[in-house]
């Protein structure tokens, strides 16, 4: 399970405001790209068997669309001030969506295993209590390792973002405005292309979770960043020893000290034992 944020209009804040139409490359026509940075959070959950929990959505405070068609497979729509998940939303998803879905698809009485990251919304007391009451084992990924171990991050969300950006470009070309009323419908078209059983199998095998493969990664894959290391890193071709010239005595050491300097040096040398005894 993991959350993903998508921005209205594709939401690439680094993209240009204007871009050239490929079909009109020989002409001098440009089209405005409306970059809306408003976010919508999607909660996705997948399994190596090819099943995926229907997604849940978190929108910013405002209108909520209604979907009278029962064939529209989503589980919940919530709102928050910044369209992010929080402890209440995370616990509600777990208790009202995941537990129901998992129990309906269980084939044995063995505990259900849920893998997720250690976000605060997954660490509330109510969340933990629900896991014990429903025989669910929750395993959190190690910190800073989800880019290697989280199946959704490694495979699924990369495909989702690519399809979503292309889909938003297509909607802009047809002058279709993205808002709270149609953003979920538009995303579901992308969701169907990003949650195929083949991709779900690949997501778990690529991360070594299922089939389990503990030799897939080495210590180098999870080594700390070199910028924070206390060990010097050099290219492999760098020689172990570099020949240098012998040290040359400084000319300053040959300069004769004046009588005043000589007296000062002798007084310091005389006081040194006393000072050493005082602070020893």
Protein Blocks (a to p, Z undefined) as FASTA:
>chain_A
ZZddddehhipakbcfbdcdfklmmpccdcdddddfbdcdddddddfkopacddddddde
ddddddfblklccfbdcddfkopacfklmmmmmmmmmmmmmmmmccbfbdcdddddfbfk
lmcfklmmmmmmnopacddddehilmmmmmklmmmmmmmmmmmmmmmmmmmmnopacdfk
lmmmmmmmmmmmmmcfklmmmmmmmnomaccdfklpcfklmgccfklpcbdcddfklcfb
dcdddddddfklmpccdfklmmmmmmmmmmmmmmmmmmZZ
